[in-house]
Amino acid sequence: MSPDLASSEPLLTARGLARHYGVRLPGGLMGRRATLKAVDGIDFDLARGEILGLVGESGCGKSTTAKLVLGHVAPSAGEVRFDGAPVPVDHGGDWRRLRRRMQMIYQDPLGALDRRLPIAAQIAEPLQIHRPDLSRADRGARAAELMRAVGLRPDQAARYPHELSGGQRQRVVIARALALDPELLVCDEPVSALDVSVQAQVLNLLEDLRARTGFAALFISHDLKVVRQMADRVAVMYLGRIVEEGSPEEVLHRPLHPYTQALVSAAPSPHAGRRRARIVLRGDPPNPVEAPAGCSFHPRCPVAVARCRTERPPLLREGRRAVACHLAQAAGGGFAPAPLPSAAVSGAAA
């Protein structure tokens, strides 16, 4: 974890960021038009050298947020700014120059690599594209340096992706992402496809590289244990919106939003021999094409009141904490965890 970053000027900002897709639903001759709100008006900052963990269930908008940050897709509303300037989305010269400073680490390393190229050539490829001033020898030396940095042996330089293990392939992806000394890494579930023991190795590697290079990262994961290890700050997403934000200790040990409380209760306890009381949510997440009015979580929330069904709670901030919940936003100022009824809790903490 990095030291306090509250006073740092943001490297990355998102304001009112949204991405909506037009879809057709069954019905009639041509179906009926509807809007899928993959990301629905989110705000966040990322300081230089900071890691922001973005967590939530599959389909909540995390990966779409990653694409918006990198300029892979254009926002339907709002904007992303990197180092004070809007992130271009036209994939022109400005976008390519910016990509030198922003890189991606993907969930599936085999899918992210070219099966026809040896790994040293793939690690050097960003240099060939973005640093034409470097000679072939210089690119090769930089690739060898990066291989050492991520724990790959020199004799593996001529191997192809299918000849490596999953953990080794992810090391190649990390080395390639770091080739241009980026200021920002966007990590989309970077260890979810790996065995638990290999996950630990890759996470430790990322922590070590971050300490040495000082990159910032948007770290996307559904695994709270992984986020606890990697992040300086955590934002929880539900159905396209951020519903809670704070430090890992605050969010995971004193969650405010009922959805975060349920997520934390479902995760294994970090303390051996202890088990958490499980908060049972009713039903499945709503269809994002037909999201409910008011708070989008209210159909599953065990403490929803009439106001939750009609009025969408804003994401209010107090210091470095934020929550979008009518019940957690105390009337007298300040935040308090939304009170859960005993009927929503299954079992008891040991």
ZIGI-V932451 format. One record per pair of residues at least 6 apart in sequence whose C-alpha atoms are under 8 Angstrom apart, sorted by sequence separation. I is the first residue (numbers start at 1). J is the second residue. D is the distance in whole Angstrom. If there is no record, write none. Layout:
# ZIGI-V932451
((I & J & D) (I & J & D))
This chain:
# ZIGI-V932451
((25 & 31 & 5) (26 & 32 & 6) (46 & 52 & 7) (56 & 62 & 7) (67 & 73 & 6) (68 & 74 & 6) (80 & 86 & 6) (81 & 87 & 5) (88 & 94 & 7) (89 & 95 & 7) (106 & 112 & 7) (128 & 134 & 8) (147 & 153 & 7) (148 & 154 & 8) (210 & 216 & 8) (221 & 227 & 7) (236 & 242 & 6) (237 & 243 & 6) (245 & 251 & 7) (255 & 261 & 5) (269 & 275 & 6) (286 & 292 & 7) (298 & 304 & 6) (316 & 322 & 5) (317 & 323 & 7) (323 & 329 & 7) (329 & 335 & 5) (330 & 336 & 6) (24 & 31 & 6) (25 & 32 & 5) (55 & 62 & 7) (68 & 75 & 6) (79 & 86 & 7) (80 & 87 & 6) (88 & 95 & 5) (127 & 134 & 8) (147 & 154 & 7) (192 & 199 & 8) (227 & 234 & 8) (235 & 242 & 6) (236 & 243 & 6) (237 & 244 & 7) (244 & 251 & 8) (268 & 275 & 7) (269 & 276 & 7) (292 & 299 & 8) (315 & 322 & 6) (316 & 323 & 6) (328 & 335 & 6) (329 & 336 & 7) (24 & 32 & 5) (25 & 33 & 6) (54 & 62 & 7) (79 & 87 & 8) (87 & 95 & 7) (114 & 122 & 8) (161 & 169 & 6) (177 & 185 & 8) (191 & 199 & 5) (219 & 227 & 8) (235 & 243 & 8) (236 & 244 & 5) (268 & 276 & 8) (315 & 323 & 5) (316 & 324 & 6) (328 & 336 & 5) (24 & 33 & 5) (25 & 34 & 7) (113 & 122 & 8) (235 & 244 & 6) (236 & 245 & 6) (251 & 260 & 8) (255 & 264 & 8) (315 & 324 & 4) (328 & 337 & 5) (23 & 33 & 6) (24 & 34 & 6) (144 & 154 & 7) (235 & 245 & 4) (266 & 276 & 8) (286 & 296 & 8) (298 & 308 & 6) (314 & 324 & 5) (315 & 325 & 8) (327 & 337 & 8) (328 & 338 & 5) (22 & 33 & 7) (23 & 34 & 5) (69 & 80 & 6) (87 & 98 & 8) (128 & 139 & 7) (191 & 202 & 7) (219 & 230 & 8) (234 & 245 & 6) (235 & 246 & 7) (265 & 276 & 6) (298 & 309 & 6) (313 & 324 & 5) (314 & 325 & 8) (327 & 338 & 5) (22 & 34 & 6) (23 & 35 & 6) (68 & 80 & 7) (127 & 139 & 7) (191 & 203 & 8) (219 & 231 & 7) (233 & 245 & 7) (234 & 246 & 6) (244 & 256 & 7) (252 & 264 & 6) (265 & 277 & 6) (266 & 278 & 6) (285 & 297 & 8) (313 & 325 & 6) (323 & 335 & 8) (327 & 339 & 8) (22 & 35 & 5) (23 & 36 & 7) (144 & 157 & 8) (233 & 246 & 6) (234 & 247 & 6) (244 & 257 & 7) (265 & 278 & 5) (266 & 279 & 7) (286 & 299 & 8) (294 & 307 & 8) (295 & 308 & 5) (313 & 326 & 6) (316 & 329 & 8) (325 & 338 & 8) (21 & 35 & 6) (22 & 36 & 6) (233 & 247 & 4) (234 & 248 & 6) (243 & 257 & 7) (265 & 279 & 6) (294 & 308 & 6) (295 & 309 & 6) (20 & 35 & 6) (21 & 36 & 5) (74 & 89 & 6) (124 & 139 & 6) (232 & 247 & 6) (233 & 248 & 6) (285 & 300 & 8) (294 & 309 & 5) (295 & 310 & 7) (20 & 36 & 6) (21 & 37 & 7) (71 & 87 & 6) (73 & 89 & 6) (124 & 140 & 7) (152 & 168 & 7) (232 & 248 & 7) (244 & 260 & 7) (262 & 278 & 7) (283 & 299 & 8) (284 & 300 & 8) (293 & 309 & 6) (294 & 310 & 4) (295 & 311 & 6) (296 & 312 & 8) (318 & 334 & 7) (20 & 37 & 4) (21 & 38 & 7) (70 & 87 & 7) (71 & 88 & 6) (72 & 89 & 6) (231 & 248 & 7) (234 & 251 & 7) (262 & 279 & 5) (282 & 299 & 8) (283 & 300 & 6) (292 & 309 & 8) (293 & 310 & 6) (294 & 311 & 4) (295 & 312 & 5) (19 & 37 & 6) (20 & 38 & 6) (69 & 87 & 7) (71 & 89 & 5) (124 & 142 & 7) (261 & 279 & 7) (262 & 280 & 7) (282 & 300 & 5) (293 & 311 & 7) (294 & 312 & 4) (295 & 313 & 6) (308 & 326 & 7) (18 & 37 & 8) (19 & 38 & 6) (20 & 39 & 7) (72 & 91 & 8) (121 & 140 & 8) (124 & 143 & 5) (152 & 171 & 7) (262 & 281 & 7) (281 & 300 & 6) (282 & 301 & 8) (293 & 312 & 7) (294 & 313 & 7) (307 & 326 & 8) (18 & 38 & 8) (19 & 39 & 5) (20 & 40 & 8) (71 & 91 & 8) (120 & 140 & 8) (123 & 143 & 6) (151 & 171 & 8) (170 & 190 & 8) (228 & 248 & 6) (281 & 301 & 7) (282 & 302 & 8) (18 & 39 & 5) (19 & 40 & 7) (38 & 59 & 8) (39 & 60 & 8) (150 & 171 & 6) (227 & 248 & 8) (228 & 249 & 8) (281 & 302 & 7) (17 & 39 & 7) (18 & 40 & 5) (38 & 60 & 7) (39 & 61 & 5) (121 & 143 & 8) (150 & 172 & 8) (17 & 40 & 7) (18 & 41 & 5) (38 & 61 & 5) (120 & 143 & 6) (123 & 146 & 8) (203 & 226 & 8) (207 & 230 & 7) (16 & 40 & 8) (17 & 41 & 5) (18 & 42 & 7) (71 & 95 & 8) (120 & 144 & 7) (150 & 174 & 8) (228 & 252 & 8) (236 & 260 & 7) (16 & 41 & 4) (17 & 42 & 5) (39 & 64 & 7) (147 & 172 & 7) (150 & 175 & 6) (15 & 41 & 7) (16 & 42 & 5) (17 & 43 & 7) (38 & 64 & 7) (39 & 65 & 7) (149 & 175 & 8) (15 & 42 & 6) (16 & 43 & 6) (120 & 147 & 8) (167 & 194 & 7) (203 & 230 & 7) (14 & 42 & 7) (15 & 43 & 5) (147 & 175 & 7) (166 & 194 & 6) (14 & 43 & 5) (15 & 44 & 7) (70 & 99 & 8) (146 & 175 & 6) (192 & 221 & 8) (13 & 43 & 8) (14 & 44 & 5) (100 & 130 & 7) (146 & 176 & 8) (185 & 215 & 7) (187 & 217 & 7) (189 & 219 & 7) (190 & 220 & 8) (295 & 325 & 8) (13 & 44 & 6) (14 & 45 & 6) (167 & 198 & 6) (171 & 202 & 7) (183 & 214 & 8) (184 & 215 & 6) (185 & 216 & 6) (186 & 217 & 6) (187 & 218 & 6) (188 & 219 & 6) (189 & 220 & 5) (190 & 221 & 8) (13 & 45 & 4) (70 & 102 & 7) (146 & 178 & 8) (167 & 199 & 8) (170 & 202 & 8) (181 & 213 & 8) (183 & 215 & 5) (184 & 216 & 5) (185 & 217 & 5) (186 & 218 & 5) (187 & 219 & 5) (188 & 220 & 5) (189 & 221 & 5) (12 & 45 & 6) (13 & 46 & 6) (70 & 103 & 8) (97 & 130 & 8) (146 & 179 & 7) (182 & 215 & 7) (183 & 216 & 6) (184 & 217 & 5) (185 & 218 & 6) (186 & 219 & 6) (187 & 220 & 6) (188 & 221 & 7) (189 & 222 & 8) (11 & 45 & 8) (12 & 46 & 5) (184 & 218 & 8) (186 & 220 & 8) (10 & 45 & 6) (11 & 46 & 6) (12 & 47 & 7) (167 & 202 & 7) (303 & 338 & 8) (10 & 46 & 5) (11 & 47 & 5) (41 & 77 & 8) (143 & 179 & 8) (303 & 339 & 7) (10 & 47 & 4) (11 & 48 & 5) (41 & 78 & 7) (119 & 156 & 8) (120 & 157 & 5) (142 & 179 & 8) (303 & 340 & 6) (9 & 47 & 6) (10 & 48 & 6) (119 & 157 & 6) (120 & 158 & 7) (259 & 297 & 7) (302 & 340 & 7) (303 & 341 & 7) (8 & 47 & 6) (9 & 48 & 7) (118 & 157 & 7) (119 & 158 & 6) (302 & 341 & 7) (8 & 48 & 7) (118 & 158 & 5) (119 & 159 & 6) (224 & 264 & 8) (6 & 47 & 8) (118 & 159 & 5) (119 & 160 & 6) (5 & 47 & 7) (118 & 160 & 5) (119 & 161 & 7) (225 & 267 & 8) (259 & 301 & 7) (302 & 344 & 6) (5 & 48 & 8) (117 & 160 & 6) (118 & 161 & 7) (224 & 267 & 7) (258 & 301 & 7) (116 & 160 & 7) (117 & 161 & 8) (258 & 302 & 8) (5 & 50 & 7) (19 & 64 & 8) (115 & 160 & 6) (225 & 270 & 8) (258 & 303 & 8) (115 & 161 & 6) (239 & 285 & 8) (2 & 49 & 7) (114 & 161 & 8) (115 & 162 & 7) (239 & 286 & 8) (2 & 50 & 7) (113 & 161 & 7) (123 & 172 & 7) (239 & 288 & 6) (123 & 173 & 8) (126 & 176 & 7) (110 & 161 & 7) (125 & 176 & 8) (110 & 162 & 8) (123 & 175 & 6) (124 & 176 & 7) (127 & 179 & 7) (119 & 172 & 7) (123 & 176 & 4) (126 & 179 & 7) (127 & 180 & 7) (122 & 176 & 7) (126 & 180 & 7) (19 & 74 & 8) (20 & 75 & 8) (124 & 179 & 7) (150 & 205 & 7) (19 & 75 & 5) (20 & 76 & 6) (110 & 166 & 8) (123 & 179 & 7) (18 & 75 & 6) (19 & 76 & 5) (109 & 166 & 7) (239 & 296 & 7) (17 & 75 & 7) (18 & 76 & 5) (19 & 77 & 7) (238 & 296 & 8) (17 & 76 & 8) (18 & 77 & 5) (110 & 169 & 7) (238 & 297 & 8) (17 & 77 & 6) (18 & 78 & 6) (109 & 169 & 6) (113 & 173 & 7) (149 & 209 & 8) (16 & 77 & 7) (17 & 78 & 4) (109 & 170 & 5) (112 & 173 & 7) (16 & 78 & 4) (17 & 79 & 6) (15 & 78 & 6) (16 & 79 & 7) (17 & 80 & 7) (281 & 344 & 7) (14 & 78 & 7) (15 & 79 & 6) (109 & 173 & 6) (280 & 344 & 6) (14 & 79 & 6) (15 & 80 & 7) (279 & 344 & 6) (280 & 345 & 6) (14 & 80 & 5) (257 & 323 & 7) (279 & 345 & 4) (280 & 346 & 7) (13 & 80 & 6) (14 & 81 & 6) (106 & 173 & 8) (256 & 323 & 7) (257 & 324 & 7) (278 & 345 & 6) (279 & 346 & 6) (12 & 80 & 7) (13 & 81 & 5) (105 & 173 & 6) (257 & 325 & 6) (277 & 345 & 6) (278 & 346 & 5) (12 & 81 & 6) (13 & 82 & 7) (105 & 174 & 6) (277 & 346 & 6) (278 & 347 & 6) (12 & 82 & 5) (277 & 347 & 5) (278 & 348 & 8) (11 & 82 & 6) (12 & 83 & 6) (244 & 315 & 8) (257 & 328 & 7) (276 & 347 & 8) (277 & 348 & 4) (11 & 83 & 5) (12 & 84 & 8) (105 & 177 & 7) (243 & 315 & 7) (256 & 328 & 6) (276 & 348 & 6) (277 & 349 & 5) (10 & 83 & 7) (11 & 84 & 7) (104 & 177 & 6) (242 & 315 & 7) (247 & 320 & 8) (275 & 348 & 8) (276 & 349 & 5) (103 & 177 & 6) (246 & 320 & 6) (247 & 321 & 8) (275 & 349 & 5) (276 & 350 & 7) (103 & 178 & 8) (245 & 320 & 8) (246 & 321 & 5) (274 & 349 & 7) (275 & 350 & 6) (245 & 321 & 6) (246 & 322 & 7) (274 & 350 & 5) (244 & 321 & 8) (245 & 322 & 5) (273 & 350 & 8) (244 & 322 & 5) (245 & 323 & 6) (101 & 180 & 7) (103 & 182 & 6) (243 & 322 & 8) (244 & 323 & 4) (256 & 335 & 7) (258 & 337 & 8) (100 & 180 & 6) (101 & 181 & 7) (102 & 182 & 5) (105 & 185 & 7) (107 & 187 & 8) (243 & 323 & 5) (244 & 324 & 6) (256 & 336 & 6) (257 & 337 & 7) (258 & 338 & 6) (100 & 181 & 8) (101 & 182 & 4) (102 & 183 & 6) (103 & 184 & 6) (104 & 185 & 6) (105 & 186 & 6) (106 & 187 & 6) (107 & 188 & 6) (243 & 324 & 5) (256 & 337 & 4) (257 & 338 & 6) (100 & 182 & 6) (101 & 183 & 5) (102 & 184 & 5) (103 & 185 & 5) (104 & 186 & 5) (105 & 187 & 5) (106 & 188 & 5) (107 & 189 & 5) (108 & 190 & 8) (242 & 324 & 8) (243 & 325 & 7) (255 & 337 & 6) (256 & 338 & 6) (258 & 340 & 8) (101 & 184 & 6) (102 & 185 & 6) (103 & 186 & 6) (104 & 187 & 6) (105 & 188 & 6) (106 & 189 & 7) (107 & 190 & 5) (254 & 337 & 7) (102 & 186 & 8) (104 & 188 & 8) (106 & 190 & 6) (107 & 191 & 7) (105 & 190 & 6) (107 & 192 & 7) (108 & 193 & 7) (107 & 193 & 7) (66 & 186 & 7) (66 & 188 & 7) (63 & 188 & 7) (49 & 183 & 8) (48 & 183 & 8) (66 & 218 & 8) (63 & 220 & 8) (62 & 220 & 7) (49 & 210 & 8) (54 & 218 & 7) (58 & 222 & 7) (49 & 214 & 5) (50 & 215 & 8) (51 & 216 & 6) (52 & 217 & 6) (53 & 218 & 6) (54 & 219 & 6) (55 & 220 & 6) (56 & 221 & 7) (57 & 222 & 6) (48 & 214 & 8) (49 & 215 & 5) (50 & 216 & 5) (51 & 217 & 5) (52 & 218 & 5) (53 & 219 & 5) (54 & 220 & 5) (55 & 221 & 5) (56 & 222 & 6) (48 & 215 & 7) (49 & 216 & 4) (50 & 217 & 6) (51 & 218 & 6) (52 & 219 & 6) (53 & 220 & 6) (54 & 221 & 6) (55 & 222 & 5) (48 & 216 & 6) (49 & 217 & 8) (51 & 219 & 7) (53 & 221 & 7) (55 & 223 & 7) (47 & 216 & 7) (55 & 224 & 7) (46 & 216 & 8) (46 & 218 & 8) (55 & 227 & 8) (53 & 227 & 6) (62 & 237 & 7) (61 & 237 & 7) (53 & 230 & 8) (60 & 237 & 6) (61 & 238 & 8) (53 & 231 & 5) (60 & 238 & 5) (61 & 239 & 7) (62 & 240 & 8) (51 & 230 & 7) (52 & 231 & 6) (53 & 232 & 8) (55 & 234 & 7) (60 & 239 & 5) (61 & 240 & 5) (51 & 231 & 5) (52 & 232 & 6) (53 & 233 & 6) (54 & 234 & 6) (55 & 235 & 6) (56 & 236 & 6) (57 & 237 & 8) (59 & 239 & 7) (60 & 240 & 5) (61 & 241 & 8) (50 & 231 & 8) (51 & 232 & 5) (52 & 233 & 5) (53 & 234 & 5) (54 & 235 & 5) (55 & 236 & 5) (56 & 237 & 5) (57 & 238 & 7) (60 & 241 & 8) (50 & 232 & 6) (51 & 233 & 7) (52 & 234 & 6) (53 & 235 & 6) (54 & 236 & 6) (55 & 237 & 6) (56 & 238 & 6) (52 & 235 & 7) (54 & 237 & 7) (42 & 240 & 8) (41 & 240 & 8) (42 & 241 & 6) (43 & 242 & 8) (39 & 239 & 8) (40 & 240 & 5) (41 & 241 & 7) (42 & 242 & 6) (38 & 239 & 7) (39 & 240 & 4) (40 & 241 & 6) (38 & 240 & 5) (39 & 241 & 6) (37 & 240 & 7) (1 & 230 & 7) (1 & 231 & 7) (2 & 232 & 7) (1 & 232 & 6) (38 & 288 & 7) (37 & 288 & 6) (36 & 288 & 6) (37 & 289 & 7) (36 & 289 & 4) (35 & 289 & 6) (36 & 290 & 8) (34 & 289 & 7) (35 & 290 & 8))
